[in-house]
């Protein structure tokens, strides 16, 4: 749930053209997904 929220926030930042903030928050989401699902999971790769 937290990772999904971060993804949505990242999308909002992208639409606002706040690209560095989008990258930062999307990286947080990816790190969470990797820890929870593993790096081989389809939602991560």
N, C-alpha and C positions, 0 to 999 in steps of 0.2 A: 504494500500500500504506500509506503513512504517513497519508494523508488518511482512508482507511477505518478505520485504527486510532483516529485522533482521533474519528471519528464514533462508534465503539463506546464509547470512553471517555466521550464526551458523553452517550450513552444511559445509561450507568451513573450518571453524575453526576445526570442527571434523575431516575432512579429513587431516588436517595438524597436527592432534594429539595435538591441543591446547585446551584441554578439558575444562579447567576452563573458558577460554574466551568463548567457545561455550555455556556452561551452562549460563553464565552471559547474553549473548546476547539473547539466547532463552528464558530466564526468562523475559527479557524486552518485547519480542514479545508476550509471553503469557499474560503478564499484560495488554498490549494494547488490545489484542483480548478480554480479559475478560471485559474491560471497554467498548469497542465498541459493542461487540456482546452479552455480558452477559455470565454468567458462565454455563448456561444450553444449550448453542448453541453447535451443533454437531462439529463445527470446533475447539471448545475449549476443549471439553471433550474427 
